[in-house]
Amino acid sequence: MHANQISILEGLTYIVSERNGDVNPAPGEPAGLYFLDTRFLSKWVVTVNGERLTPLSVDDLQYFEAKFFLVPGEPTHYVSSTLSVMRHRSIVGGLAEKLSILNSGEEPAEVTIRLEAASDFVDVDLISQPGVPDDSIRGKKGRFDHQIGDRYLRLFYVREDFYRATVIQTSEAAEIDQDGLTFTVRIPSQGSWSTQLQVVTDLRAPGAEDIHGKDALIRRTKEGMREELDQWIAQAPRLECDFDPLTEAYRRSLIDLAALRLPGFDASGWYPAAGLPWLNTIVGRQNIITSIQSLPYLPELAATTLRTLATFQGTKLDDFREEQPGKILHLTRWNEAAAFEETPNARYFGSVDSTPLFVVLLDEYERWTGDAALVRELEKEVRAALRWIDEWGDLVGDGYLWYQPPRAAGEQPNQSWKESELAICYADGRLPGFPRATCEVQGYVYDAKMRGARLARTLWGDSAYADRLEQQAAELRERFNRDFWMPDRGYYALALEADGSQVDALASNLGHLLWSGIVDPDRAQAVVDHLLGPRLFSGWGVRTLAVGEAKHNPVGYHVGAVWPYDNSIIAEGLRRYGYAAEAGTIAMAMFEAASYFRGRLPEAFTGYDRELTVAPVRYPTATSPQGWSAGAVLSLLRTVLGLEAHGRHLVVNAALPPGLAQVALLRVPGPWGTADALGRANTPTPYS
C-alpha cells in the first residue's frame, strides 16, 4: 500500500483512501471500502463547488478512526480560501463519516457539495492481481441496480442468491441520484454546516427486511472501542526502555494486532488477520506465525488461531481445493468467486507448511500458558496433522515434505512461505521442476515431530507414539544434513528436486533451519557467516535472496527484499544456537528501520545496502499493517531478552545489542502468573 494512503479498520470492515479521504482508485490500487473480501465502495469522492479537496493534515486518531483537514482546490488557493472542510471518519460496524464545512468569510457562502459514490462489488483478489481490466466490473455475471429513498441510496449487485448491497444514508436533505448525493446549502459568515453519513454493507437476499435507518448493525461505539483498545494495551506486558524507536514500535505493534483481530468461529476470542489491504482473512501460516510471535504478550490470539484452524482442518480428498485428511487450511475467502467455486478459495489448502507449523504452535502455546486442556482437546487434530505429513506430504517416498504446483489456475506456484514464481531458484536463475522440497519446510517437520513427541509423552500418556515421533525426527535430521548440505558452498540447498538435485541459491531460508533446530551444530557457524555476510545482510536486515544470485533484485518480492517477519525468525534461530550478538545485530537493525516507518514495520522493504540509503526504502506494494510484521517487533524483543518458558518459570537470558542500555518488560504472563524481565547492556542477566 502506498505511503500516502490511509487505512482504518474494525474487524472484517476496512477502508483504504487517499490522504484527502477520497476513494478513487486507479486500476490495481487498493482504495475502497471492503467487507468479507469484496469492495463495497469503489468511489467516494467529495467536491465543494466543483473542486476536489486538498489535505492540510490528517489525524490518525485510532486504527478505526481518522480526521482529515482539507480545503477546496489546489494548494495555491490556500491564502484566499474561506472554506475549510473536515471529514471525521470511523469504522464501527460500518463506515461513519461526519462531513463538516466552515465558512470563515465575511459573507454568507452558497455552497454545492457533491458526494460521488459507486460500488463495483469486485473481489479483492482481482484488484491485487496484475492485468485486471480498467473497468473492474467487466465480466461480472450478475446484475447491478440501485434504489433511491428518503435520505438514502442503495447500490446493489445480485447473481442468483449471491447479494451484496451498499446503503448510503445522510442525516441532511440531499438530491440523490444513482451516482451520489448533492447538497446545496447556504453557510452564514463564520458559520458551519455538517451532515452525518453512514455506509452499511448488506449481505441479505432480495426481499429481506430493508435496513436503511437501522442502528442495530452498529455493533460497538467509538467510545467502547477506545476503551477496549486501552484494555488490550494494558493487558500486554509494559515495556520500559531507553531507546524511543523500540518503545514506539512496541506500542504500534500492539495497536496493529488489535486492529487486525478477527472473531473466532466459536465466538470465544480473536485470531490475527494476515494484513491489509489484500488479506484481512485467514492465511494459515501467517495466523500461526503471528500467534507464535505474540505468545509472551497476548497468548489468547494463539488459542483462537488453533481452534479456528482445527475447525477447518481437511477431512477428505478434494483436488480442486488441495484438501487432504489432516491438512491445515491455507486461505479463506468470502467473495463471489469463492461462492460460485470459480476459485478454490472458499476453503483453500494450498500450503505445505501450515500443517507442521500448527503442531509447533500448539506445543509453544502450552509452554507459555500451561493450558493442557487445549492440548487434550486438539489431540485428534494434531495426530491427523502429523499423519498427513507422512501419508500425503511425502510425494516422492523419501521422507521429505514436498509440494506440487496448484491445480487451480491463478494460484501461486510455490506452496511454502516464498510463494511467488521466481522465489525458488538456482543460483544461475533456472527454476527447478516439481515436486519441490524446500529446506525450511523440512525444518518445520523436524520441529513438529519433536514437539508432538513432547505432547504425546507428557499430556496424552502415549510414550510409544512419542518414541516413534522422536525416531522419525532423528532420522529426518540425519537425512537432511546429508542430502541438503552443499560442502563446496558451505550452506544448505534452498530446495531439492525429485531426482535429488540441490537447488543451490543462497537465501534467507537458512535462518529458518536454525529456528527449527535441524542444523547440525558443527555447521551452524557456516550458516551464520552467510546470514550476516554482505551478500545476505543489507545492514537493515537479511535479504530474501543473496546479492550475486541471478534472480537477485533488491525490489524483488521474495528475491532480494527484506521481510521483518523473516528476520524475526532468523534472529530467534541465532539465539537458539548461541549466537546472541548476531541475533542482536538483526534485532537492532529492525528496531532502527521501524523508526523510519513511524513504528510500523511493513510487510517488506527493499534490500539495498544500508550504506546506499539514508533510510530503508519501502517496498512498492507492501501490505501495512501486517500481522507477522507487527509480531516481528514482539519476537525480536523476546530474542534480545532471551525469554523462554520452562515449566512454571520464566527464564530470562538478556543480551542487549549496542544501542540498548536497559530494557524492562514487566508483567509477562504465563503459568508463573506474571513476571518481570530485565536486560542491561553488556551484562548477560540469566535468571528465572
C-alpha positions as CSV (number, residue, x, y, z in Angstrom):
1,M,0.0,0.0,0.0
2,H,1.3,3.4,-0.9
3,A,2.6,5.6,1.9
4,N,0.2,8.4,1.0
5,Q,-2.9,6.2,1.6
6,I,-4.8,6.0,4.8
7,S,-6.4,2.8,6.1
8,I,-8.8,2.4,9.1
9,L,-10.5,-0.8,10.0
10,E,-12.6,-2.7,12.5
11,G,-12.9,-6.5,12.3
12,L,-13.9,-7.5,8.8
13,T,-14.6,-4.0,7.5
14,Y,-11.9,-1.6,6.4
15,I,-11.4,1.4,4.1
16,V,-8.3,2.5,2.2
17,S,-8.4,6.1,0.9
18,E,-6.2,8.9,-0.4
19,R,-4.9,11.4,2.1
20,N,-7.9,13.7,1.4
21,G,-10.3,10.9,2.4
22,D,-11.4,10.2,-1.2
23,V,-11.7,6.7,-2.7
24,N,-11.0,7.0,-6.4
25,P,-8.6,4.1,-7.3
26,A,-6.7,3.7,-10.5
27,P,-6.6,0.0,-11.8
28,G,-4.8,-2.2,-9.4
29,E,-4.9,0.3,-6.5
30,P,-6.4,-0.9,-3.2
31,A,-8.6,2.1,-2.4
32,G,-12.1,1.2,-1.4
33,L,-14.4,0.1,1.4
34,Y,-14.2,-3.6,2.0
35,F,-16.2,-6.3,3.8
36,L,-15.7,-10.0,3.5
37,D,-13.2,-9.8,0.7
38,T,-15.5,-7.6,-1.5
39,R,-15.2,-3.9,-2.3
40,F,-18.4,-2.2,-1.4
41,L,-17.3,1.3,-2.3
42,S,-15.2,1.9,-5.4
43,K,-15.8,5.6,-5.4
44,W,-16.3,8.0,-2.5
45,V,-15.3,11.5,-3.7
46,V,-16.3,14.8,-2.2
47,T,-16.1,18.1,-4.2
48,V,-17.0,21.6,-3.0
49,N,-18.3,23.9,-5.7
50,G,-16.8,21.5,-8.2
51,E,-13.3,21.4,-6.7
52,R,-11.6,18.4,-5.3
53,L,-10.3,18.7,-1.7
54,T,-6.6,19.2,-0.8
55,P,-5.3,17.8,2.5
56,L,-3.7,20.1,5.1
57,S,-3.3,17.4,7.7
58,V,-4.6,14.0,8.7
59,D,-5.0,12.9,12.3
60,D,-4.7,9.2,12.7
61,L,-6.6,9.0,15.9
62,Q,-7.0,5.3,16.3
63,Y,-6.9,2.3,14.0
64,F,-10.6,2.7,13.5
65,E,-10.8,6.5,13.4
66,A,-9.2,9.4,11.5
67,K,-9.8,13.1,10.8
68,F,-9.0,14.8,7.5
69,F,-8.5,18.6,7.5
70,L,-8.9,20.0,4.0
71,V,-9.6,22.9,1.7
72,P,-11.2,23.0,-1.7
73,G,-8.9,23.4,-4.7
74,E,-5.2,23.3,-5.3
75,P,-2.6,24.4,-2.8
76,T,-2.2,27.8,-4.5
77,H,-5.7,28.6,-3.2
78,Y,-4.8,28.3,0.5
79,V,-4.4,32.0,1.1
80,S,-7.7,33.0,-0.5
81,S,-9.8,30.0,0.6
82,T,-12.5,31.0,3.1
83,L,-14.0,27.5,3.2
84,S,-12.4,24.6,5.1
85,V,-13.6,21.1,5.3
86,M,-13.2,18.4,7.9
87,R,-14.0,14.7,7.5
88,H,-14.2,12.7,10.7
89,R,-14.3,9.1,9.8
90,S,-14.7,5.9,11.7
91,I,-15.3,2.2,11.1
92,V,-17.7,1.0,13.8
93,G,-19.9,-1.7,12.4
94,G,-19.9,0.2,9.1
95,L,-18.4,3.4,7.7
96,A,-19.5,6.6,9.6
97,E,-18.3,9.9,8.3
98,K,-19.2,13.4,9.6
99,L,-18.6,15.9,6.8
100,S,-18.3,19.5,8.0
101,I,-17.7,22.8,6.2
102,L,-16.7,26.0,7.9
103,N,-17.2,29.4,6.3
104,S,-14.5,31.8,7.6
105,G,-15.5,34.6,5.1
106,E,-17.2,37.9,5.8
107,E,-20.2,37.0,3.7
108,P,-22.6,34.0,3.5
109,A,-21.4,31.3,1.1
110,E,-23.6,29.5,-1.4
111,V,-22.0,26.0,-1.5
112,T,-22.7,22.9,-3.5
113,I,-21.3,19.8,-2.0
114,R,-21.2,16.7,-4.2
115,L,-20.5,13.2,-3.0
116,E,-19.8,10.8,-5.9
117,A,-20.4,7.2,-4.8
118,A,-20.1,3.9,-6.7
119,S,-19.9,0.2,-5.8
120,D,-18.3,-2.3,-8.1
121,F,-18.5,-5.2,-5.7
122,V,-15.3,-6.6,-7.1
123,D,-13.4,-9.4,-5.4
124,V,-10.3,-8.2,-3.6
125,D,-8.3,-10.9,-5.3
126,L,-8.9,-9.3,-8.7
127,I,-7.8,-5.9,-7.5
128,S,-4.5,-7.3,-6.2
129,Q,-3.7,-9.2,-9.4
130,P,-1.8,-7.6,-12.3
131,G,-3.6,-7.2,-15.6
132,V,-7.1,-6.7,-14.4
133,P,-9.1,-4.6,-16.9
134,D,-9.6,-0.9,-16.2
135,D,-13.3,-1.5,-15.8
136,S,-13.3,-3.8,-12.7
137,I,-17.0,-4.6,-13.4
138,R,-16.3,-6.1,-16.8
139,G,-17.0,-9.8,-16.9
140,K,-19.2,-9.9,-13.8
141,K,-22.1,-12.2,-14.3
142,G,-24.7,-10.6,-12.1
143,R,-27.0,-7.6,-12.3
144,F,-26.2,-4.1,-10.9
145,D,-29.0,-1.9,-9.7
146,H,-29.9,0.9,-7.3
147,Q,-32.7,2.2,-5.1
148,I,-33.3,5.8,-4.0
149,G,-35.2,6.5,-0.9
150,D,-35.7,9.3,1.7
151,R,-32.1,10.3,2.5
152,Y,-30.6,7.1,1.4
153,L,-29.1,5.4,-1.7
154,R,-28.8,1.7,-2.1
155,L,-26.4,0.3,-4.6
156,F,-26.6,-3.5,-5.1
157,Y,-25.4,-6.5,-7.1
158,V,-27.3,-9.7,-7.5
159,R,-26.2,-13.0,-9.0
160,E,-28.6,-15.9,-8.3
161,D,-28.7,-16.0,-4.5
162,F,-25.5,-14.0,-4.1
163,Y,-26.4,-10.5,-2.9
164,R,-24.2,-7.5,-2.0
165,A,-25.5,-4.0,-1.2
166,T,-24.1,-0.7,-0.1
167,V,-26.5,1.5,1.7
168,I,-25.5,5.2,2.0
169,Q,-27.5,7.3,4.5
170,T,-27.4,11.0,5.2
171,S,-28.7,13.0,8.1
172,E,-29.3,16.1,6.0
173,A,-31.6,16.5,3.0
174,A,-29.9,15.9,-0.4
175,E,-30.6,15.5,-4.1
176,I,-29.9,11.8,-4.6
177,D,-29.2,10.0,-7.9
178,Q,-27.6,6.7,-8.7
179,D,-24.2,8.3,-8.8
180,G,-24.3,10.0,-5.4
181,L,-25.6,12.8,-3.3
182,T,-25.7,16.6,-3.8
183,F,-26.2,19.1,-1.0
184,T,-26.9,22.8,-1.8
185,V,-26.5,24.9,1.3
186,R,-26.1,28.5,2.4
187,I,-23.5,28.8,5.1
188,P,-23.5,32.1,7.1
189,S,-20.4,34.1,7.8
190,Q,-18.3,32.4,10.5
191,G,-20.9,29.6,10.4
192,S,-20.7,25.9,9.6
193,W,-22.7,23.1,8.0
194,S,-22.4,19.3,8.5
195,T,-24.0,16.0,7.7
196,Q,-23.6,12.6,9.2
197,L,-23.0,9.9,6.5
198,Q,-23.4,6.3,7.2
199,V,-22.5,3.4,4.9
200,V,-23.7,0.0,5.7
201,T,-22.7,-3.2,3.9
202,D,-25.6,-5.6,3.4
203,L,-25.5,-9.3,2.5
204,R,-29.2,-10.1,2.9
205,A,-31.0,-11.6,-0.1
206,P,-33.6,-9.5,-2.0
207,G,-36.9,-9.3,-0.3
208,A,-35.4,-9.3,3.2
209,E,-36.3,-6.5,5.6
210,D,-35.0,-3.1,4.5
211,I,-32.1,-1.9,6.6
212,H,-31.8,1.8,5.9
213,G,-32.0,3.8,9.1
214,K,-31.4,0.8,11.3
215,D,-28.8,1.3,14.1
216,A,-28.8,-2.3,15.1
217,L,-25.9,-3.0,12.7
218,I,-23.6,-0.7,14.6
219,R,-22.1,-3.3,16.9
220,R,-20.0,-1.1,19.0
221,T,-19.5,2.6,19.8
222,K,-16.3,4.6,19.2
223,E,-16.1,5.2,23.0
224,G,-16.4,1.5,23.6
225,M,-13.7,0.7,21.1
226,R,-11.3,3.2,22.6
227,E,-11.9,1.7,26.0
228,E,-11.4,-1.8,24.6
229,L,-8.1,-0.7,22.9
230,D,-6.9,0.7,26.2
231,Q,-7.6,-2.6,27.9
232,W,-5.9,-4.5,25.2
233,I,-2.7,-2.5,25.6
234,A,-2.9,-2.6,29.4
235,Q,-3.2,-6.4,29.5
236,A,0.0,-6.8,27.5
237,P,3.4,-6.5,29.3
238,R,4.6,-3.0,29.8
239,L,7.9,-2.0,28.1
240,E,10.4,0.3,29.7
241,C,13.5,1.1,27.7
242,D,15.9,3.9,26.8
243,F,15.5,3.6,23.0
244,D,12.5,5.5,21.8
245,P,12.2,3.8,18.4
246,L,11.7,0.4,20.2
247,T,9.1,1.9,22.6
248,E,7.2,3.4,19.6
249,A,7.4,0.2,17.6
250,Y,6.2,-1.9,20.5
251,R,3.1,0.2,21.1
252,R,2.4,0.4,17.4
253,S,2.6,-3.4,17.1
254,L,0.1,-3.9,19.9
255,I,-2.3,-1.5,18.3
256,D,-1.9,-3.1,14.9
257,L,-2.6,-6.5,16.4
258,A,-5.7,-5.1,18.0
259,A,-6.7,-3.7,14.6
260,L,-6.1,-7.0,12.8
261,R,-8.2,-9.1,15.2
262,L,-10.9,-11.2,13.7
263,P,-13.5,-13.1,15.7
264,G,-13.0,-16.8,16.1
265,F,-15.7,-19.1,14.7
266,D,-16.6,-20.3,18.1
267,A,-17.0,-16.7,19.2
268,S,-14.7,-17.3,22.1
269,G,-11.8,-15.0,21.1
270,W,-9.8,-13.4,18.4
271,Y,-7.2,-14.5,15.9
272,P,-4.9,-12.2,13.9
273,A,-5.7,-11.5,10.3
274,A,-2.8,-11.6,7.8
275,G,-2.8,-7.9,6.8
276,L,-4.2,-5.1,4.8
277,P,-5.3,-4.4,2.1
278,W,-5.3,-7.8,0.5
279,L,-5.5,-10.3,3.3
280,N,-8.0,-9.4,6.0
281,T,-8.8,-13.1,6.5
282,I,-7.4,-16.4,7.5
283,V,-4.0,-17.2,6.0
284,G,-2.9,-20.3,7.9
285,R,0.9,-19.9,8.1
286,Q,0.6,-16.2,8.9
287,N,-2.0,-16.7,11.6
288,I,0.2,-19.3,13.1
289,I,3.5,-17.3,13.0
290,T,1.9,-14.1,14.3
291,S,0.4,-16.2,17.2
292,I,3.8,-17.7,18.0
293,Q,5.4,-14.2,17.9
294,S,2.7,-12.9,20.3
295,L,2.7,-15.7,22.8
296,P,4.7,-14.0,25.6
297,Y,2.5,-10.9,25.2
298,L,-1.0,-11.8,24.0
299,P,-1.4,-15.6,24.3
300,E,-5.2,-15.6,23.7
301,L,-4.5,-15.0,20.0
302,A,-2.9,-18.4,19.7
303,A,-5.7,-20.2,21.4
304,T,-8.3,-18.9,18.9
305,T,-6.0,-19.4,16.0
306,L,-5.6,-23.1,17.0
307,R,-9.3,-23.7,17.4
308,T,-10.2,-21.9,14.2
309,L,-7.7,-23.8,12.1
310,A,-8.7,-27.1,13.7
311,T,-12.3,-26.3,12.8
312,F,-11.3,-26.1,9.1
313,Q,-8.8,-29.0,9.1
314,G,-9.0,-31.1,6.0
315,T,-11.2,-34.3,6.2
316,K,-11.4,-35.5,2.7
317,L,-9.8,-35.6,-0.7
318,D,-10.6,-32.6,-2.9
319,D,-8.1,-31.9,-5.6
320,F,-9.7,-28.5,-6.5
321,R,-9.2,-27.2,-3.0
322,E,-5.9,-29.1,-2.4
323,E,-7.6,-30.6,0.6
324,Q,-6.4,-33.9,2.2
325,P,-7.2,-35.5,5.5
326,G,-5.3,-33.8,8.3
327,K,-4.1,-30.9,6.2
328,I,-4.3,-27.4,7.7
329,L,-6.1,-24.6,5.9
330,H,-4.1,-22.1,3.9
331,L,-6.7,-19.4,2.9
332,T,-10.4,-18.5,3.2
333,R,-12.3,-16.0,1.0
334,W,-16.0,-15.0,1.2
335,N,-16.3,-13.2,-2.1
336,E,-18.2,-14.0,-5.3
337,A,-15.6,-16.2,-7.0
338,A,-15.3,-18.3,-3.9
339,A,-19.1,-18.6,-3.5
340,F,-19.5,-19.9,-7.1
341,E,-16.4,-22.0,-6.9
342,E,-14.6,-20.2,-9.7
343,T,-11.6,-20.3,-7.4
344,P,-10.9,-22.8,-4.6
345,N,-10.5,-20.0,-2.0
346,A,-13.7,-20.6,0.0
347,R,-11.5,-23.1,1.8
348,Y,-8.1,-23.5,0.1
349,F,-5.4,-25.8,1.4
350,G,-2.6,-24.8,-0.9
351,S,0.3,-24.5,1.5
352,V,2.8,-27.2,2.6
353,D,4.0,-25.5,5.8
354,S,0.8,-24.6,7.7
355,T,0.3,-28.2,8.8
356,P,3.7,-28.7,10.7
357,L,3.5,-25.2,12.0
358,F,0.1,-25.9,13.5
359,V,1.8,-28.5,15.7
360,V,4.6,-26.2,16.6
361,L,2.2,-23.5,17.7
362,L,0.2,-25.8,20.0
363,D,3.3,-27.0,21.8
364,E,4.7,-23.5,22.1
365,Y,1.3,-22.3,23.3
366,E,1.2,-24.9,26.1
367,R,4.7,-24.0,27.2
368,W,3.7,-20.3,27.6
369,T,0.3,-20.8,29.1
370,G,0.2,-24.2,30.8
371,D,-3.2,-24.8,29.1
372,A,-3.1,-28.6,29.0
373,A,-6.8,-28.7,28.4
374,L,-6.5,-27.3,24.8
375,V,-3.7,-29.8,24.1
376,R,-6.0,-32.6,25.0
377,E,-8.9,-31.0,23.2
378,L,-6.8,-30.9,19.9
379,E,-5.1,-34.3,20.2
380,K,-7.1,-35.8,17.3
381,E,-6.2,-32.8,15.1
382,V,-2.5,-32.9,15.9
383,R,-2.3,-36.6,15.2
384,A,-4.1,-36.1,11.9
385,A,-1.7,-33.3,11.0
386,L,1.4,-35.4,11.7
387,R,-0.2,-38.3,9.8
388,W,-0.8,-36.0,6.8
389,I,2.9,-35.2,6.7
390,D,3.8,-38.8,6.3
391,E,0.9,-40.1,4.2
392,W,0.1,-37.2,1.9
393,G,3.1,-34.8,2.1
394,D,5.8,-37.3,1.1
395,L,5.1,-37.3,-2.6
396,V,8.5,-38.9,-3.5
397,G,8.6,-41.5,-0.7
398,D,12.0,-40.4,0.6
399,G,10.8,-38.9,4.0
400,Y,10.7,-35.3,2.9
401,L,7.7,-33.0,2.7
402,W,7.1,-32.0,-1.0
403,Y,4.6,-29.9,-2.9
404,Q,3.3,-29.8,-6.4
405,P,2.1,-26.7,-8.3
406,P,-1.5,-25.9,-7.6
407,R,-4.2,-27.5,-9.7
408,A,-6.4,-24.4,-9.8
409,A,-5.5,-21.6,-12.2
410,G,-4.4,-18.3,-10.7
411,E,-2.9,-19.7,-7.5
412,Q,0.7,-19.1,-6.5
413,P,3.1,-21.8,-7.9
414,N,5.1,-22.2,-4.7
415,Q,3.4,-23.5,-1.5
416,S,6.0,-22.5,1.0
417,W,6.1,-19.0,2.5
418,K,8.0,-17.6,-0.5
419,E,5.1,-18.2,-2.8
420,S,5.9,-16.1,-5.8
421,E,7.0,-17.7,-9.1
422,L,10.7,-16.8,-9.0
423,A,11.4,-17.4,-5.3
424,I,12.7,-20.9,-5.5
425,C,15.5,-20.8,-8.0
426,Y,19.0,-22.0,-8.8
427,A,22.0,-19.6,-8.4
428,D,22.2,-19.3,-12.2
429,G,18.5,-18.3,-12.4
430,R,17.0,-21.6,-13.5
431,L,13.7,-22.6,-11.9
432,P,13.5,-26.2,-10.6
433,G,10.9,-28.7,-11.6
434,F,8.1,-30.1,-9.5
435,P,7.6,-31.5,-7.0
436,R,9.8,-29.4,-4.7
437,A,11.0,-29.9,-1.2
438,T,12.2,-26.6,0.3
439,C,14.7,-26.7,3.1
440,E,12.9,-24.7,5.8
441,V,9.8,-26.9,5.5
442,Q,11.9,-29.9,6.4
443,G,13.0,-28.0,9.5
444,Y,9.4,-27.3,10.4
445,V,8.6,-31.0,10.1
446,Y,11.5,-31.9,12.4
447,D,10.4,-29.4,14.9
448,A,6.7,-30.5,14.7
449,K,7.7,-34.2,15.4
450,M,9.9,-33.3,18.3
451,R,7.1,-31.1,19.8
452,G,4.4,-33.7,19.0
453,A,6.5,-36.2,20.9
454,R,6.6,-34.0,23.9
455,L,2.9,-33.5,23.9
456,A,2.3,-37.2,23.5
457,R,4.5,-38.2,26.3
458,T,3.6,-35.5,28.8
459,L,0.0,-34.8,28.1
460,W,-1.5,-37.7,26.2
461,G,0.2,-40.5,28.0
462,D,1.3,-42.2,24.8
463,S,5.0,-43.0,25.2
464,A,5.1,-45.4,22.2
465,Y,3.8,-42.7,19.9
466,A,6.3,-40.2,21.3
467,D,9.2,-42.6,20.8
468,R,8.1,-43.1,17.2
469,L,8.0,-39.4,16.5
470,E,11.4,-38.8,18.1
471,Q,12.9,-41.6,16.0
472,Q,11.3,-40.1,12.8
473,A,12.7,-36.7,13.7
474,A,16.2,-38.1,14.4
475,E,16.2,-39.9,11.0
476,L,14.9,-36.8,9.2
477,R,17.7,-34.6,10.8
478,E,20.4,-37.1,9.7
479,R,19.0,-37.4,6.2
480,F,18.5,-33.7,5.8
481,N,22.1,-32.9,6.8
482,R,23.3,-35.4,4.3
483,D,21.1,-34.5,1.3
484,F,20.7,-30.7,1.6
485,W,24.2,-29.8,2.7
486,M,26.5,-28.4,0.0
487,P,30.1,-28.7,1.2
488,D,31.5,-26.7,-1.6
489,R,29.2,-23.8,-0.8
490,G,29.1,-24.1,3.0
491,Y,25.4,-23.9,3.3
492,Y,22.2,-25.9,2.8
493,A,20.4,-26.1,-0.6
494,L,17.3,-24.0,-0.9
495,A,15.4,-27.0,-2.1
496,L,15.6,-30.4,-3.6
497,E,14.1,-31.7,-6.9
498,A,12.6,-35.1,-7.1
499,D,15.8,-36.6,-8.5
500,G,17.8,-35.2,-5.6
501,S,19.3,-32.2,-7.4
502,Q,20.2,-29.5,-5.0
503,V,18.7,-26.1,-5.8
504,D,21.7,-24.0,-4.8
505,A,20.6,-20.4,-4.5
506,L,21.7,-18.7,-1.2
507,A,18.6,-17.4,0.5
508,S,17.3,-16.4,3.9
509,N,15.6,-19.8,4.4
510,L,18.8,-20.8,6.1
511,G,17.8,-18.9,9.2
512,H,14.6,-20.9,9.5
513,L,16.7,-24.0,9.8
514,L,18.3,-22.6,12.9
515,W,14.9,-21.7,14.2
516,S,13.7,-25.3,13.9
517,G,16.8,-26.9,15.3
518,I,17.5,-29.2,12.4
519,V,21.0,-27.8,11.7
520,D,24.0,-29.9,12.9
521,P,25.9,-27.8,15.5
522,D,29.2,-28.1,13.7
523,R,27.6,-26.5,10.6
524,A,25.9,-23.6,12.4
525,Q,28.9,-21.2,12.2
526,A,29.0,-21.5,8.4
527,V,25.3,-20.8,8.2
528,V,25.6,-17.8,10.5
529,D,28.5,-16.4,8.5
530,H,26.3,-16.5,5.3
531,L,23.3,-14.9,7.1
532,L,25.4,-12.0,8.4
533,G,27.6,-11.8,5.4
534,P,27.4,-8.9,2.9
535,R,25.5,-10.9,0.3
536,L,22.5,-11.6,2.5
537,F,22.7,-8.9,5.2
538,S,21.9,-5.4,3.9
539,G,22.6,-3.5,7.1
540,W,18.8,-3.1,7.5
541,G,18.1,-6.8,7.7
542,V,18.7,-10.2,5.9
543,R,17.6,-10.2,2.3
544,T,15.4,-13.0,1.0
545,L,17.9,-13.8,-1.8
546,A,21.6,-13.1,-1.8
547,V,23.4,-10.5,-3.9
548,G,25.1,-12.2,-6.8
549,E,22.4,-14.8,-7.5
550,A,21.0,-14.5,-11.0
551,K,17.5,-13.7,-9.8
552,H,18.5,-11.2,-7.1
553,N,16.6,-7.9,-7.2
554,P,16.6,-5.5,-4.2
555,V,13.0,-4.7,-5.1
556,G,12.0,-8.3,-5.8
557,Y,9.3,-9.6,-3.5
558,H,11.0,-12.8,-2.5
559,V,14.2,-12.4,-4.4
560,G,16.0,-9.6,-2.6
561,A,13.6,-7.6,-0.4
562,V,13.9,-7.7,3.4
563,W,11.0,-9.1,5.3
564,P,10.7,-8.2,9.1
565,Y,8.9,-11.5,9.8
566,D,11.7,-13.5,8.1
567,N,14.3,-11.6,10.1
568,S,12.5,-12.2,13.4
569,I,12.6,-16.0,12.7
570,I,16.2,-15.8,11.8
571,A,17.1,-13.9,15.0
572,E,15.3,-16.5,17.1
573,G,17.3,-19.2,15.3
574,L,20.5,-17.4,16.0
575,R,19.7,-17.3,19.7
576,R,18.8,-20.9,19.7
577,Y,22.3,-21.8,18.5
578,G,24.0,-19.4,20.9
579,Y,24.7,-16.5,18.5
580,A,23.3,-13.8,20.8
581,A,25.4,-10.9,19.3
582,E,24.4,-11.8,15.8
583,A,20.8,-12.0,16.8
584,G,21.1,-8.6,18.4
585,T,22.5,-7.1,15.2
586,I,19.4,-8.2,13.3
587,A,17.1,-7.1,16.0
588,M,18.7,-3.6,16.3
589,A,18.6,-3.2,12.5
590,M,14.8,-3.9,12.6
591,F,14.2,-1.6,15.5
592,E,16.0,1.2,13.7
593,A,14.2,0.5,10.5
594,A,10.9,0.7,12.3
595,S,11.7,4.3,13.2
596,Y,11.5,5.3,9.6
597,F,8.1,3.8,9.2
598,R,6.6,5.6,12.2
599,G,7.0,2.4,14.3
600,R,5.0,0.2,11.9
601,L,7.2,-2.3,10.1
602,P,5.7,-3.0,6.7
603,E,5.4,-6.4,5.1
604,A,8.7,-5.9,3.3
605,F,11.2,-3.2,2.3
606,T,13.9,-3.2,-0.3
607,G,17.2,-4.9,0.0
608,Y,19.5,-2.0,-0.9
609,D,22.7,-1.8,1.1
610,R,22.4,0.4,4.1
611,E,25.3,2.5,3.1
612,L,23.4,3.5,-0.1
613,T,20.2,4.6,1.6
614,V,19.7,7.1,4.4
615,A,16.6,5.2,5.4
616,P,15.1,1.8,4.4
617,V,13.2,2.1,1.2
618,R,9.6,0.9,1.3
619,Y,8.7,-2.0,-1.0
620,P,6.2,-0.5,-3.5
621,T,3.2,-2.8,-2.8
622,A,3.9,-4.0,0.8
623,T,0.9,-4.6,2.9
624,S,0.6,-2.5,6.0
625,P,-0.4,-3.1,8.7
626,Q,0.5,-6.8,8.6
627,G,0.2,-9.3,11.4
628,W,3.5,-11.0,11.3
629,S,5.4,-7.7,10.7
630,A,3.7,-6.4,13.9
631,G,4.6,-9.6,15.6
632,A,8.2,-9.3,14.4
633,V,8.8,-6.5,16.9
634,L,7.5,-8.6,19.7
635,S,9.5,-11.6,18.6
636,L,12.7,-9.6,18.3
637,L,12.2,-8.1,21.8
638,R,11.8,-11.6,23.2
639,T,15.0,-12.6,21.4
640,V,17.2,-9.8,22.8
641,L,15.8,-10.5,26.3
642,G,16.3,-14.3,25.8
643,L,12.8,-15.1,27.1
644,E,11.9,-18.8,27.4
645,A,9.1,-20.6,29.2
646,H,10.2,-23.6,31.3
647,G,7.5,-25.2,33.4
648,R,6.3,-22.7,35.9
649,H,9.3,-20.4,35.4
650,L,10.1,-17.5,33.0
651,V,13.8,-17.8,32.1
652,V,15.5,-14.5,31.1
653,N,18.9,-14.5,29.4
654,A,19.2,-11.0,28.1
655,A,21.9,-10.0,25.6
656,L,21.2,-6.4,24.5
657,P,22.8,-5.2,21.3
658,P,24.7,-1.9,21.2
659,G,22.3,1.0,21.3
660,L,20.1,-0.5,24.0
661,A,21.3,0.3,27.5
662,Q,18.4,-1.1,29.5
663,V,15.2,-2.9,28.7
664,A,12.5,-4.0,31.1
665,L,9.4,-6.0,30.1
666,L,7.0,-6.0,33.1
667,R,4.2,-8.4,33.9
668,V,5.0,-11.1,31.3
669,P,2.1,-13.7,31.6
670,G,2.5,-17.4,31.9
671,P,2.0,-20.4,34.2
672,W,4.0,-18.5,36.7
673,G,1.3,-15.8,36.9
674,T,3.3,-12.7,35.8
675,A,7.0,-12.0,36.0
676,D,9.3,-9.1,35.0
677,A,12.2,-9.4,32.6
678,L,15.2,-7.0,32.7
679,G,18.2,-6.7,30.5
680,R,21.2,-4.3,30.8
681,A,23.8,-3.5,28.2
682,N,27.0,-5.7,28.1
683,T,25.7,-7.7,31.1
684,P,24.1,-11.0,30.4
685,T,21.4,-11.4,33.0
686,P,20.3,-15.1,33.3
687,Y,17.7,-15.6,35.9
688,S,14.3,-17.2,36.4
